[in-house]
Amino acid sequence: MQIKIQYLGLVKTFTNKMQDEITLETGATLSDLLKKLASEFGKQFSHEIYEEGAKDVKPMFTVMVNGIVMGQLNGVETRLKDGDKVILMPLMTGG
């Protein structure tokens, strides 16, 4: 299945991308997606945003799935579907 991802704020500095499209196995969870991103983007992403096996993203970040904050869903255990749109962002940005 294909998942579209948008990286906002500080997350863009860890990924050097504004958006992406990732292929995952059917039935994958948000945790599976975050593990794949951590593997792809390396230690800084893992250290700052999400470490494999964690029960949540780091405190300064959040994830939205189809416009709904993951805390209102099933957290990192939220099941993803083909075509879902995921946004990974800091809790606050400013300028």
PyMOL Python script that loads the backbone (N, CA, C, O; Angstrom):
from pymol import cmd

cmd.read_pdbstr("""\
ATOM      1  N   MET A   1       0.839  -1.181   0.000  1.00  0.00           N
ATOM      2  CA  MET A   1       0.000   0.000   0.000  1.00  0.00           C
ATOM      3  C   MET A   1       0.884   1.244   0.000  1.00  0.00           C
ATOM      4  O   MET A   1       2.012   1.212   0.491  1.00  0.00           O
ATOM      5  N   GLN A   2       0.371   2.324  -0.546  1.00  0.00           N
ATOM      6  CA  GLN A   2       1.112   3.579  -0.657  1.00  0.00           C
ATOM      7  C   GLN A   2       0.619   4.573   0.385  1.00  0.00           C
ATOM      8  O   GLN A   2      -0.585   4.780   0.534  1.00  0.00           O
ATOM      9  N   ILE A   3       1.553   5.188   1.105  1.00  0.00           N
ATOM     10  CA  ILE A   3       1.259   6.199   2.114  1.00  0.00           C
ATOM     11  C   ILE A   3       1.976   7.477   1.712  1.00  0.00           C
ATOM     12  O   ILE A   3       3.172   7.456   1.423  1.00  0.00           O
ATOM     13  N   LYS A   4       1.254   8.586   1.694  1.00  0.00           N
ATOM     14  CA  LYS A   4       1.856   9.892   1.396  1.00  0.00           C
ATOM     15  C   LYS A   4       2.217  10.564   2.706  1.00  0.00           C
ATOM     16  O   LYS A   4       1.430  10.570   3.652  1.00  0.00           O
ATOM     17  N   ILE A   5       3.423  11.135   2.751  1.00  0.00           N
ATOM     18  CA  ILE A   5       3.918  11.759   3.965  1.00  0.00           C
ATOM     19  C   ILE A   5       4.337  13.185   3.669  1.00  0.00           C
ATOM     20  O   ILE A   5       4.964  13.467   2.647  1.00  0.00           O
ATOM     21  N   GLN A   6       3.983  14.077   4.575  1.00  0.00           N
ATOM     22  CA  GLN A   6       4.422  15.468   4.484  1.00  0.00           C
ATOM     23  C   GLN A   6       5.224  15.770   5.746  1.00  0.00           C
ATOM     24  O   GLN A   6       4.803  15.448   6.857  1.00  0.00           O
ATOM     25  N   TYR A   7       6.386  16.394   5.555  1.00  0.00           N
ATOM     26  CA  TYR A   7       7.265  16.752   6.660  1.00  0.00           C
ATOM     27  C   TYR A   7       7.191  18.257   6.865  1.00  0.00           C
ATOM     28  O   TYR A   7       7.444  19.022   5.934  1.00  0.00           O
ATOM     29  N   LEU A   8       6.848  18.689   8.070  1.00  0.00           N
ATOM     30  CA  LEU A   8       6.708  20.113   8.353  1.00  0.00           C
ATOM     31  C   LEU A   8       7.722  20.571   9.395  1.00  0.00           C
ATOM     32  O   LEU A   8       8.177  19.794  10.234  1.00  0.00           O
ATOM     33  N   GLY A   9       8.066  21.870   9.315  1.00  0.00           N
ATOM     34  CA  GLY A   9       8.933  22.485  10.316  1.00  0.00           C
ATOM     35  C   GLY A   9      10.286  21.804  10.436  1.00  0.00           C
ATOM     36  O   GLY A   9      10.926  21.465   9.441  1.00  0.00           O
ATOM     37  N   LEU A  10      10.695  21.617  11.661  1.00  0.00           N
ATOM     38  CA  LEU A  10      12.008  21.042  11.974  1.00  0.00           C
ATOM     39  C   LEU A  10      12.199  19.651  11.361  1.00  0.00           C
ATOM     40  O   LEU A  10      13.328  19.256  11.069  1.00  0.00           O
ATOM     41  N   VAL A  11      11.124  18.918  11.169  1.00  0.00           N
ATOM     42  CA  VAL A  11      11.225  17.573  10.610  1.00  0.00           C
ATOM     43  C   VAL A  11      11.889  17.616   9.228  1.00  0.00           C
ATOM     44  O   VAL A  11      12.629  16.701   8.865  1.00  0.00           O
ATOM     45  N   LYS A  12      11.621  18.679   8.459  1.00  0.00           N
ATOM     46  CA  LYS A  12      12.233  18.804   7.128  1.00  0.00           C
ATOM     47  C   LYS A  12      13.751  18.831   7.211  1.00  0.00           C
ATOM     48  O   LYS A  12      14.421  18.361   6.291  1.00  0.00           O
ATOM     49  N   THR A  13      14.315  19.374   8.298  1.00  0.00           N
ATOM     50  CA  THR A  13      15.771  19.426   8.416  1.00  0.00           C
ATOM     51  C   THR A  13      16.364  18.040   8.634  1.00  0.00           C
ATOM     52  O   THR A  13      17.518  17.802   8.278  1.00  0.00           O
ATOM     53  N   PHE A  14      15.588  17.119   9.216  1.00  0.00           N
ATOM     54  CA  PHE A  14      16.072  15.756   9.443  1.00  0.00           C
ATOM     55  C   PHE A  14      15.908  14.880   8.207  1.00  0.00           C
ATOM     56  O   PHE A  14      16.629  13.897   8.038  1.00  0.00           O
ATOM     57  N   THR A  15      14.955  15.238   7.339  1.00  0.00           N
ATOM     58  CA  THR A  15      14.663  14.408   6.175  1.00  0.00           C
ATOM     59  C   THR A  15      15.177  15.003   4.862  1.00  0.00           C
ATOM     60  O   THR A  15      15.342  14.289   3.873  1.00  0.00           O
ATOM     61  N   ASN A  16      15.429  16.313   4.861  1.00  0.00           N
ATOM     62  CA  ASN A  16      15.798  17.046   3.643  1.00  0.00           C
ATOM     63  C   ASN A  16      14.752  16.880   2.550  1.00  0.00           C
ATOM     64  O   ASN A  16      15.069  16.926   1.361  1.00  0.00           O
ATOM     65  N   LYS A  17      13.506  16.688   2.960  1.00  0.00           N
ATOM     66  CA  LYS A  17      12.383  16.534   2.037  1.00  0.00           C
ATOM     67  C   LYS A  17      11.170  17.250   2.616  1.00  0.00           C
ATOM     68  O   LYS A  17      11.041  17.401   3.831  1.00  0.00           O
ATOM     69  N   MET A  18      10.281  17.691   1.724  1.00  0.00           N
ATOM     70  CA  MET A  18       9.008  18.252   2.165  1.00  0.00           C
ATOM     71  C   MET A  18       7.914  17.189   2.158  1.00  0.00           C
ATOM     72  O   MET A  18       6.971  17.244   2.948  1.00  0.00           O
ATOM     73  N   GLN A  19       8.054  16.226   1.258  1.00  0.00           N
ATOM     74  CA  GLN A  19       7.060  15.161   1.171  1.00  0.00           C
ATOM     75  C   GLN A  19       7.688  13.898   0.621  1.00  0.00           C
ATOM     76  O   GLN A  19       8.815  13.902   0.125  1.00  0.00           O
ATOM     77  N   ASP A  20       6.935  12.821   0.720  1.00  0.00           N
ATOM     78  CA  ASP A  20       7.460  11.516   0.336  1.00  0.00           C
ATOM     79  C   ASP A  20       6.275  10.589   0.081  1.00  0.00           C
ATOM     80  O   ASP A  20       5.143  10.894   0.459  1.00  0.00           O
ATOM     81  N   GLU A  21       6.542   9.477  -0.550  1.00  0.00           N
ATOM     82  CA  GLU A  21       5.549   8.416  -0.683  1.00  0.00           C
ATOM     83  C   GLU A  21       6.255   7.113  -0.361  1.00  0.00           C
ATOM     84  O   GLU A  21       7.292   6.795  -0.945  1.00  0.00           O
ATOM     85  N   ILE A  22       5.693   6.367   0.565  1.00  0.00           N
ATOM     86  CA  ILE A  22       6.321   5.158   1.079  1.00  0.00           C
ATOM     87  C   ILE A  22       5.405   3.964   0.806  1.00  0.00           C
ATOM     88  O   ILE A  22       4.184   4.073   0.921  1.00  0.00           O
ATOM     89  N   THR A  23       5.995   2.837   0.448  1.00  0.00           N
ATOM     90  CA  THR A  23       5.248   1.605   0.271  1.00  0.00           C
ATOM     91  C   THR A  23       5.388   0.765   1.542  1.00  0.00           C
ATOM     92  O   THR A  23       6.496   0.520   2.019  1.00  0.00           O
ATOM     93  N   LEU A  24       4.251   0.331   2.078  1.00  0.00           N
ATOM     94  CA  LEU A  24       4.224  -0.527   3.260  1.00  0.00           C
ATOM     95  C   LEU A  24       3.364  -1.751   2.976  1.00  0.00           C
ATOM     96  O   LEU A  24       2.553  -1.755   2.050  1.00  0.00           O
ATOM     97  N   GLU A  25       3.552  -2.776   3.777  1.00  0.00           N
ATOM     98  CA  GLU A  25       2.720  -3.970   3.681  1.00  0.00           C
ATOM     99  C   GLU A  25       1.295  -3.641   4.128  1.00  0.00           C
ATOM    100  O   GLU A  25       1.097  -2.796   5.001  1.00  0.00           O
ATOM    101  N   THR A  26       0.318  -4.296   3.540  1.00  0.00           N
ATOM    102  CA  THR A  26      -1.071  -4.138   3.960  1.00  0.00           C
ATOM    103  C   THR A  26      -1.192  -4.454   5.447  1.00  0.00           C
ATOM    104  O   THR A  26      -0.632  -5.444   5.919  1.00  0.00           O
ATOM    105  N   GLY A  27      -1.916  -3.622   6.184  1.00  0.00           N
ATOM    106  CA  GLY A  27      -2.100  -3.833   7.620  1.00  0.00           C
ATOM    107  C   GLY A  27      -1.034  -3.183   8.477  1.00  0.00           C
ATOM    108  O   GLY A  27      -1.047  -3.338   9.698  1.00  0.00           O
ATOM    109  N   ALA A  28      -0.106  -2.453   7.861  1.00  0.00           N
ATOM    110  CA  ALA A  28       0.966  -1.808   8.620  1.00  0.00           C
ATOM    111  C   ALA A  28       0.397  -0.733   9.548  1.00  0.00           C
ATOM    112  O   ALA A  28      -0.674  -0.175   9.309  1.00  0.00           O
ATOM    113  N   THR A  29       1.143  -0.470  10.600  1.00  0.00           N
ATOM    114  CA  THR A  29       0.745   0.550  11.574  1.00  0.00           C
ATOM    115  C   THR A  29       1.611   1.799  11.409  1.00  0.00           C
ATOM    116  O   THR A  29       2.595   1.803  10.670  1.00  0.00           O
ATOM    117  N   LEU A  30       1.223   2.837  12.106  1.00  0.00           N
ATOM    118  CA  LEU A  30       2.014   4.064  12.136  1.00  0.00           C
ATOM    119  C   LEU A  30       3.412   3.766  12.675  1.00  0.00           C
ATOM    120  O   LEU A  30       4.390   4.359  12.218  1.00  0.00           O
ATOM    121  N   SER A  31       3.512   2.869  13.627  1.00  0.00           N
ATOM    122  CA  SER A  31       4.811   2.452  14.157  1.00  0.00           C
ATOM    123  C   SER A  31       5.692   1.853  13.061  1.00  0.00           C
ATOM    124  O   SER A  31       6.890   2.132  13.005  1.00  0.00           O
ATOM    125  N   ASP A  32       5.102   1.031  12.193  1.00  0.00           N
ATOM    126  CA  ASP A  32       5.852   0.439  11.079  1.00  0.00           C
ATOM    127  C   ASP A  32       6.379   1.530  10.154  1.00  0.00           C
ATOM    128  O   ASP A  32       7.523   1.470   9.702  1.00  0.00           O
ATOM    129  N   LEU A  33       5.546   2.521   9.875  1.00  0.00           N
ATOM    130  CA  LEU A  33       5.967   3.634   9.033  1.00  0.00           C
ATOM    131  C   LEU A  33       7.107   4.407   9.689  1.00  0.00           C
ATOM    132  O   LEU A  33       8.102   4.719   9.035  1.00  0.00           O
ATOM    133  N   LEU A  34       6.968   4.716  10.975  1.00  0.00           N
ATOM    134  CA  LEU A  34       8.006   5.475  11.677  1.00  0.00           C
ATOM    135  C   LEU A  34       9.325   4.702  11.749  1.00  0.00           C
ATOM    136  O   LEU A  34      10.397   5.296  11.637  1.00  0.00           O
ATOM    137  N   LYS A  35       9.252   3.384  11.935  1.00  0.00           N
ATOM    138  CA  LYS A  35      10.463   2.550  11.927  1.00  0.00           C
ATOM    139  C   LYS A  35      11.156   2.631  10.567  1.00  0.00           C
ATOM    140  O   LYS A  35      12.379   2.750  10.486  1.00  0.00           O
ATOM    141  N   LYS A  36      10.365   2.564   9.512  1.00  0.00           N
ATOM    142  CA  LYS A  36      10.935   2.635   8.164  1.00  0.00           C
ATOM    143  C   LYS A  36      11.590   3.994   7.941  1.00  0.00           C
ATOM    144  O   LYS A  36      12.676   4.071   7.366  1.00  0.00           O
ATOM    145  N   LEU A  37      10.939   5.069   8.392  1.00  0.00           N
ATOM    146  CA  LEU A  37      11.518   6.406   8.245  1.00  0.00           C
ATOM    147  C   LEU A  37      12.795   6.539   9.070  1.00  0.00           C
ATOM    148  O   LEU A  37      13.777   7.116   8.603  1.00  0.00           O
ATOM    149  N   ALA A  38      12.789   6.011  10.287  1.00  0.00           N
ATOM    150  CA  ALA A  38      13.985   6.064  11.136  1.00  0.00           C
ATOM    151  C   ALA A  38      15.142   5.317  10.477  1.00  0.00           C
ATOM    152  O   ALA A  38      16.287   5.766  10.532  1.00  0.00           O
ATOM    153  N   SER A  39      14.844   4.191   9.861  1.00  0.00           N
ATOM    154  CA  SER A  39      15.870   3.424   9.157  1.00  0.00           C
ATOM    155  C   SER A  39      16.415   4.207   7.966  1.00  0.00           C
ATOM    156  O   SER A  39      17.621   4.223   7.720  1.00  0.00           O
ATOM    157  N   GLU A  40      15.517   4.855   7.232  1.00  0.00           N
ATOM    158  CA  GLU A  40      15.917   5.611   6.043  1.00  0.00           C
ATOM    159  C   GLU A  40      16.688   6.887   6.386  1.00  0.00           C
ATOM    160  O   GLU A  40      17.678   7.210   5.729  1.00  0.00           O
ATOM    161  N   PHE A  41      16.237   7.611   7.412  1.00  0.00           N
ATOM    162  CA  PHE A  41      16.824   8.922   7.701  1.00  0.00           C
ATOM    163  C   PHE A  41      17.884   8.904   8.796  1.00  0.00           C
ATOM    164  O   PHE A  41      18.513   9.930   9.053  1.00  0.00           O
ATOM    165  N   GLY A  42      18.092   7.778   9.436  1.00  0.00           N
ATOM    166  CA  GLY A  42      19.236   7.599  10.310  1.00  0.00           C
ATOM    167  C   GLY A  42      19.101   8.071  11.745  1.00  0.00           C
ATOM    168  O   GLY A  42      18.016   8.350  12.254  1.00  0.00           O
ATOM    169  N   LYS A  43      20.279   8.143  12.373  1.00  0.00           N
ATOM    170  CA  LYS A  43      20.381   8.358  13.806  1.00  0.00           C
ATOM    171  C   LYS A  43      19.745   9.662  14.284  1.00  0.00           C
ATOM    172  O   LYS A  43      19.098   9.677  15.331  1.00  0.00           O
ATOM    173  N   GLN A  44      19.914  10.747  13.544  1.00  0.00           N
ATOM    174  CA  GLN A  44      19.351  12.014  13.997  1.00  0.00           C
ATOM    175  C   GLN A  44      17.824  11.946  14.055  1.00  0.00           C
ATOM    176  O   GLN A  44      17.220  12.427  15.014  1.00  0.00           O
ATOM    177  N   PHE A  45      17.200  11.358  13.043  1.00  0.00           N
ATOM    178  CA  PHE A  45      15.750  11.177  13.044  1.00  0.00           C
ATOM    179  C   PHE A  45      15.344  10.322  14.242  1.00  0.00           C
ATOM    180  O   PHE A  45      14.417  10.671  14.973  1.00  0.00           O
ATOM    181  N   SER A  46      16.034   9.211  14.440  1.00  0.00           N
ATOM    182  CA  SER A  46      15.725   8.312  15.556  1.00  0.00           C
ATOM    183  C   SER A  46      15.888   9.005  16.892  1.00  0.00           C
ATOM    184  O   SER A  46      15.042   8.858  17.773  1.00  0.00           O
ATOM    185  N   HIS A  47      16.941   9.744  17.053  1.00  0.00           N
ATOM    186  CA  HIS A  47      17.217  10.412  18.320  1.00  0.00           C
ATOM    187  C   HIS A  47      16.218  11.529  18.615  1.00  0.00           C
ATOM    188  O   HIS A  47      15.783  11.689  19.755  1.00  0.00           O
ATOM    189  N   GLU A  48      15.857  12.296  17.598  1.00  0.00           N
ATOM    190  CA  GLU A  48      15.012  13.470  17.798  1.00  0.00           C
ATOM    191  C   GLU A  48      13.514  13.191  17.691  1.00  0.00           C
ATOM    192  O   GLU A  48      12.728  13.836  18.384  1.00  0.00           O
ATOM    193  N   ILE A  49      13.099  12.251  16.846  1.00  0.00           N
ATOM    194  CA  ILE A  49      11.676  12.111  16.541  1.00  0.00           C
ATOM    195  C   ILE A  49      11.080  10.788  17.007  1.00  0.00           C
ATOM    196  O   ILE A  49      10.072  10.788  17.713  1.00  0.00           O
ATOM    197  N   TYR A  50      11.680   9.663  16.629  1.00  0.00           N
ATOM    198  CA  TYR A  50      11.094   8.365  16.964  1.00  0.00           C
ATOM    199  C   TYR A  50      12.160   7.285  17.018  1.00  0.00           C
ATOM    200  O   TYR A  50      12.959   7.128  16.095  1.00  0.00           O
ATOM    201  N   GLU A  51      12.155   6.541  18.123  1.00  0.00           N
ATOM    202  CA  GLU A  51      13.059   5.409  18.254  1.00  0.00           C
ATOM    203  C   GLU A  51      12.261   4.119  18.138  1.00  0.00           C
ATOM    204  O   GLU A  51      11.175   4.002  18.706  1.00  0.00           O
ATOM    205  N   GLU A  52      12.793   3.164  17.410  1.00  0.00           N
ATOM    206  CA  GLU A  52      12.108   1.888  17.222  1.00  0.00           C
ATOM    207  C   GLU A  52      11.719   1.286  18.569  1.00  0.00           C
ATOM    208  O   GLU A  52      12.513   1.264  19.509  1.00  0.00           O
ATOM    209  N   GLY A  53      10.494   0.804  18.641  1.00  0.00           N
ATOM    210  CA  GLY A  53      10.002   0.187  19.865  1.00  0.00           C
ATOM    211  C   GLY A  53       9.357   1.163  20.828  1.00  0.00           C
ATOM    212  O   GLY A  53       8.772   0.743  21.826  1.00  0.00           O
ATOM    213  N   ALA A  54       9.449   2.460  20.553  1.00  0.00           N
ATOM    214  CA  ALA A  54       8.852   3.460  21.438  1.00  0.00           C
ATOM    215  C   ALA A  54       7.337   3.404  21.342  1.00  0.00           C
ATOM    216  O   ALA A  54       6.780   2.993  20.324  1.00  0.00           O
ATOM    217  N   LYS A  55       6.681   3.821  22.412  1.00  0.00           N
ATOM    218  CA  LYS A  55       5.225   3.820  22.435  1.00  0.00           C
ATOM    219  C   LYS A  55       4.645   5.133  21.925  1.00  0.00           C
ATOM    220  O   LYS A  55       3.426   5.294  21.869  1.00  0.00           O
ATOM    221  N   ASP A  56       5.507   6.067  21.554  1.00  0.00           N
ATOM    222  CA  ASP A  56       5.063   7.369  21.040  1.00  0.00           C
ATOM    223  C   ASP A  56       6.238   8.056  20.358  1.00  0.00           C
ATOM    224  O   ASP A  56       7.387   7.641  20.507  1.00  0.00           O
ATOM    225  N   VAL A  57       5.934   9.111  19.608  1.00  0.00           N
ATOM    226  CA  VAL A  57       7.004   9.949  19.075  1.00  0.00           C
ATOM    227  C   VAL A  57       7.557  10.770  20.226  1.00  0.00           C
ATOM    228  O   VAL A  57       6.951  10.818  21.296  1.00  0.00           O
ATOM    229  N   LYS A  58       8.695  11.413  20.025  1.00  0.00           N
ATOM    230  CA  LYS A  58       9.302  12.234  21.065  1.00  0.00           C
ATOM    231  C   LYS A  58       8.348  13.375  21.443  1.00  0.00           C
ATOM    232  O   LYS A  58       7.510  13.766  20.630  1.00  0.00           O
ATOM    233  N   PRO A  59       8.464  13.913  22.660  1.00  0.00           N
ATOM    234  CA  PRO A  59       7.486  14.886  23.171  1.00  0.00           C
ATOM    235  C   PRO A  59       7.295  16.157  22.338  1.00  0.00           C
ATOM    236  O   PRO A  59       6.226  16.763  22.409  1.00  0.00           O
ATOM    237  N   MET A  60       8.259  16.570  21.577  1.00  0.00           N
ATOM    238  CA  MET A  60       8.126  17.811  20.820  1.00  0.00           C
ATOM    239  C   MET A  60       7.532  17.610  19.421  1.00  0.00           C
ATOM    240  O   MET A  60       7.473  18.559  18.639  1.00  0.00           O
ATOM    241  N   PHE A  61       7.094  16.399  19.098  1.00  0.00           N
ATOM    242  CA  PHE A  61       6.591  16.096  17.766  1.00  0.00           C
ATOM    243  C   PHE A  61       5.237  15.402  17.839  1.00  0.00           C
ATOM    244  O   PHE A  61       4.871  14.829  18.866  1.00  0.00           O
ATOM    245  N   THR A  62       4.508  15.462  16.746  1.00  0.00           N
ATOM    246  CA  THR A  62       3.243  14.738  16.633  1.00  0.00           C
ATOM    247  C   THR A  62       3.044  14.278  15.197  1.00  0.00           C
ATOM    248  O   THR A  62       3.732  14.728  14.280  1.00  0.00           O
ATOM    249  N   VAL A  63       2.102  13.384  15.023  1.00  0.00           N
ATOM    250  CA  VAL A  63       1.783  12.839  13.713  1.00  0.00           C
ATOM    251  C   VAL A  63       0.276  12.940  13.507  1.00  0.00           C
ATOM    252  O   VAL A  63      -0.512  12.687  14.419  1.00  0.00           O
ATOM    253  N   MET A  64      -0.105  13.312  12.294  1.00  0.00           N
ATOM    254  CA  MET A  64      -1.524  13.322  11.922  1.00  0.00           C
ATOM    255  C   MET A  64      -1.731  12.306  10.806  1.00  0.00           C
ATOM    256  O   MET A  64      -0.898  12.168   9.910  1.00  0.00           O
ATOM    257  N   VAL A  65      -2.848  11.603  10.875  1.00  0.00           N
ATOM    258  CA  VAL A  65      -3.231  10.666   9.825  1.00  0.00           C
ATOM    259  C   VAL A  65      -4.566  11.155   9.271  1.00  0.00           C
ATOM    260  O   VAL A  65      -5.576  11.178   9.974  1.00  0.00           O
ATOM    261  N   ASN A  66      -4.550  11.539   8.010  1.00  0.00           N
ATOM    262  CA  ASN A  66      -5.752  12.061   7.354  1.00  0.00           C
ATOM    263  C   ASN A  66      -6.382  13.202   8.151  1.00  0.00           C
ATOM    264  O   ASN A  66      -7.604  13.291   8.267  1.00  0.00           O
ATOM    265  N   GLY A  67      -5.525  14.078   8.702  1.00  0.00           N
ATOM    266  CA  GLY A  67      -6.000  15.257   9.411  1.00  0.00           C
ATOM    267  C   GLY A  67      -6.359  15.053  10.863  1.00  0.00           C
ATOM    268  O   GLY A  67      -6.804  15.993  11.521  1.00  0.00           O
ATOM    269  N   ILE A  68      -6.179  13.851  11.383  1.00  0.00           N
ATOM    270  CA  ILE A  68      -6.507  13.566  12.784  1.00  0.00           C
ATOM    271  C   ILE A  68      -5.216  13.272  13.546  1.00  0.00           C
ATOM    272  O   ILE A  68      -4.414  12.437  13.128  1.00  0.00           O
ATOM    273  N   VAL A  69      -5.026  13.968  14.669  1.00  0.00           N
ATOM    274  CA  VAL A  69      -3.833  13.776  15.495  1.00  0.00           C
ATOM    275  C   VAL A  69      -3.821  12.341  16.019  1.00  0.00           C
ATOM    276  O   VAL A  69      -4.849  11.820  16.450  1.00  0.00           O
ATOM    277  N   MET A  70      -2.652  11.712  15.977  1.00  0.00           N
ATOM    278  CA  MET A  70      -2.542  10.300  16.335  1.00  0.00           C
ATOM    279  C   MET A  70      -3.033   9.998  17.743  1.00  0.00           C
ATOM    280  O   MET A  70      -3.473   8.880  18.012  1.00  0.00           O
ATOM    281  N   GLY A  71      -2.968  10.968  18.647  1.00  0.00           N
ATOM    282  CA  GLY A  71      -3.472  10.775  20.010  1.00  0.00           C
ATOM    283  C   GLY A  71      -4.973  10.570  20.055  1.00  0.00           C
ATOM    284  O   GLY A  71      -5.490  10.003  21.017  1.00  0.00           O
ATOM    285  N   GLN A  72      -5.678  11.020  19.035  1.00  0.00           N
ATOM    286  CA  GLN A  72      -7.118  10.823  18.958  1.00  0.00           C
ATOM    287  C   GLN A  72      -7.455   9.522  18.226  1.00  0.00           C
ATOM    288  O   GLN A  72      -8.621   9.137  18.128  1.00  0.00           O
ATOM    289  N   LEU A  73      -6.446   8.869  17.726  1.00  0.00           N
ATOM    290  CA  LEU A  73      -6.606   7.578  17.061  1.00  0.00           C
ATOM    291  C   LEU A  73      -6.097   6.504  18.011  1.00  0.00           C
ATOM    292  O   LEU A  73      -6.519   6.454  19.166  1.00  0.00           O
ATOM    293  N   ASN A  74      -5.212   5.660  17.552  1.00  0.00           N
ATOM    294  CA  ASN A  74      -4.653   4.598  18.391  1.00  0.00           C
ATOM    295  C   ASN A  74      -3.146   4.768  18.545  1.00  0.00           C
ATOM    296  O   ASN A  74      -2.407   3.787  18.633  1.00  0.00           O
ATOM    297  N   GLY A  75      -2.693   6.038  18.577  1.00  0.00           N
ATOM    298  CA  GLY A  75      -1.271   6.317  18.731  1.00  0.00           C
ATOM    299  C   GLY A  75      -0.448   5.669  17.628  1.00  0.00           C
ATOM    300  O   GLY A  75      -0.882   5.603  16.479  1.00  0.00           O
ATOM    301  N   VAL A  76       0.740   5.193  17.980  1.00  0.00           N
ATOM    302  CA  VAL A  76       1.611   4.581  16.979  1.00  0.00           C
ATOM    303  C   VAL A  76       1.093   3.230  16.507  1.00  0.00           C
ATOM    304  O   VAL A  76       1.613   2.672  15.541  1.00  0.00           O
ATOM    305  N   GLU A  77       0.081   2.703  17.171  1.00  0.00           N
ATOM    306  CA  GLU A  77      -0.523   1.427  16.744  1.00  0.00           C
ATOM    307  C   GLU A  77      -1.690   1.643  15.780  1.00  0.00           C
ATOM    308  O   GLU A  77      -2.388   0.690  15.435  1.00  0.00           O
ATOM    309  N   THR A  78      -1.907   2.880  15.345  1.00  0.00           N
ATOM    310  CA  THR A  78      -2.947   3.178  14.362  1.00  0.00           C
ATOM    311  C   THR A  78      -2.676   2.416  13.075  1.00  0.00           C
ATOM    312  O   THR A  78      -1.579   2.502  12.524  1.00  0.00           O
ATOM    313  N   ARG A  79      -3.652   1.680  12.596  1.00  0.00           N
ATOM    314  CA  ARG A  79      -3.527   0.953  11.332  1.00  0.00           C
ATOM    315  C   ARG A  79      -3.668   1.927  10.173  1.00  0.00           C
ATOM    316  O   ARG A  79      -4.551   2.785  10.171  1.00  0.00           O
ATOM    317  N   LEU A  80      -2.798   1.787   9.197  1.00  0.00           N
ATOM    318  CA  LEU A  80      -2.830   2.639   8.011  1.00  0.00           C
ATOM    319  C   LEU A  80      -3.511   1.907   6.863  1.00  0.00           C
ATOM    320  O   LEU A  80      -3.538   0.678   6.806  1.00  0.00           O
ATOM    321  N   LYS A  81      -4.065   2.712   5.944  1.00  0.00           N
ATOM    322  CA  LYS A  81      -4.723   2.156   4.760  1.00  0.00           C
ATOM    323  C   LYS A  81      -4.074   2.747   3.516  1.00  0.00           C
ATOM    324  O   LYS A  81      -3.460   3.812   3.571  1.00  0.00           O
ATOM    325  N   ASP A  82      -4.214   2.058   2.413  1.00  0.00           N
ATOM    326  CA  ASP A  82      -3.692   2.545   1.150  1.00  0.00           C
ATOM    327  C   ASP A  82      -4.240   3.941   0.868  1.00  0.00           C
ATOM    328  O   ASP A  82      -5.445   4.175   0.955  1.00  0.00           O
ATOM    329  N   GLY A  83      -3.339   4.867   0.529  1.00  0.00           N
ATOM    330  CA  GLY A  83      -3.732   6.228   0.200  1.00  0.00           C
ATOM    331  C   GLY A  83      -3.794   7.172   1.383  1.00  0.00           C
ATOM    332  O   GLY A  83      -4.087   8.354   1.201  1.00  0.00           O
ATOM    333  N   ASP A  84      -3.524   6.688   2.605  1.00  0.00           N
ATOM    334  CA  ASP A  84      -3.534   7.581   3.763  1.00  0.00           C
ATOM    335  C   ASP A  84      -2.517   8.697   3.583  1.00  0.00           C
ATOM    336  O   ASP A  84      -1.486   8.527   2.933  1.00  0.00           O
ATOM    337  N   LYS A  85      -2.835   9.844   4.176  1.00  0.00           N
ATOM    338  CA  LYS A  85      -1.938  11.004   4.173  1.00  0.00           C
ATOM    339  C   LYS A  85      -1.485  11.238   5.602  1.00  0.00           C
ATOM    340  O   LYS A  85      -2.297  11.453   6.501  1.00  0.00           O
ATOM    341  N   VAL A  86      -0.169  11.192   5.796  1.00  0.00           N
ATOM    342  CA  VAL A  86       0.430  11.334   7.117  1.00  0.00           C
ATOM    343  C   VAL A  86       1.241  12.617   7.141  1.00  0.00           C
ATOM    344  O   VAL A  86       1.996  12.902   6.212  1.00  0.00           O
ATOM    345  N   ILE A  87       1.081  13.391   8.209  1.00  0.00           N
ATOM    346  CA  ILE A  87       1.880  14.599   8.406  1.00  0.00           C
ATOM    347  C   ILE A  87       2.698  14.413   9.662  1.00  0.00           C
ATOM    348  O   ILE A  87       2.154  14.086  10.717  1.00  0.00           O
ATOM    349  N   LEU A  88       3.993  14.616   9.565  1.00  0.00           N
ATOM    350  CA  LEU A  88       4.917  14.520  10.693  1.00  0.00           C
ATOM    351  C   LEU A  88       5.422  15.916  10.961  1.00  0.00           C
ATOM    352  O   LEU A  88       6.007  16.544  10.078  1.00  0.00           O
ATOM    353  N   MET A  89       5.201  16.432  12.205  1.00  0.00           N
ATOM    354  CA  MET A  89       5.508  17.843  12.464  1.00  0.00           C
ATOM    355  C   MET A  89       5.835  18.079  13.933  1.00  0.00           C
ATOM    356  O   MET A  89       5.479  17.285  14.804  1.00  0.00           O
ATOM    357  N   PRO A  90       6.529  19.198  14.186  1.00  0.00           N
ATOM    358  CA  PRO A  90       6.735  19.592  15.582  1.00  0.00           C
ATOM    359  C   PRO A  90       5.408  20.074  16.153  1.00  0.00           C
ATOM    360  O   PRO A  90       4.520  20.487  15.406  1.00  0.00           O
ATOM    361  N   LEU A  91       5.274  20.023  17.470  1.00  0.00           N
ATOM    362  CA  LEU A  91       4.048  20.495  18.099  1.00  0.00           C
ATOM    363  C   LEU A  91       3.835  21.984  17.871  1.00  0.00           C
ATOM    364  O   LEU A  91       2.701  22.431  17.696  1.00  0.00           O
ATOM    365  N   MET A  92       4.921  22.756  17.871  1.00  0.00           N
ATOM    366  CA  MET A  92       4.804  24.188  17.649  1.00  0.00           C
ATOM    367  C   MET A  92       5.892  24.635  16.691  1.00  0.00           C
ATOM    368  O   MET A  92       7.013  24.128  16.719  1.00  0.00           O
ATOM    369  N   THR A  93       5.547  25.578  15.856  1.00  0.00           N
ATOM    370  CA  THR A  93       6.540  26.236  15.044  1.00  0.00           C
ATOM    371  C   THR A  93       6.325  27.724  15.201  1.00  0.00           C
ATOM    372  O   THR A  93       5.231  28.164  15.553  1.00  0.00           O
ATOM    373  N   GLY A  94       7.333  28.479  14.951  1.00  0.00           N
ATOM    374  CA  GLY A  94       7.211  29.923  15.115  1.00  0.00           C
ATOM    375  C   GLY A  94       8.254  30.636  14.290  1.00  0.00           C
ATOM    376  O   GLY A  94       9.075  30.025  13.605  1.00  0.00           O
ATOM    377  N   GLY A  95       8.195  31.921  14.377  1.00  0.00           N
ATOM    378  CA  GLY A  95       9.155  32.660  13.564  1.00  0.00           C
ATOM    379  C   GLY A  95       9.448  34.009  14.108  1.00  0.00           C
ATOM    380  O   GLY A  95      10.242  34.750  13.528  1.00  0.00           O
TER     381      GLY A  95
END
""", "prot")
cmd.dss("prot")
cmd.show_as("cartoon", "prot")
cmd.util.cbc("prot")
cmd.orient("prot")
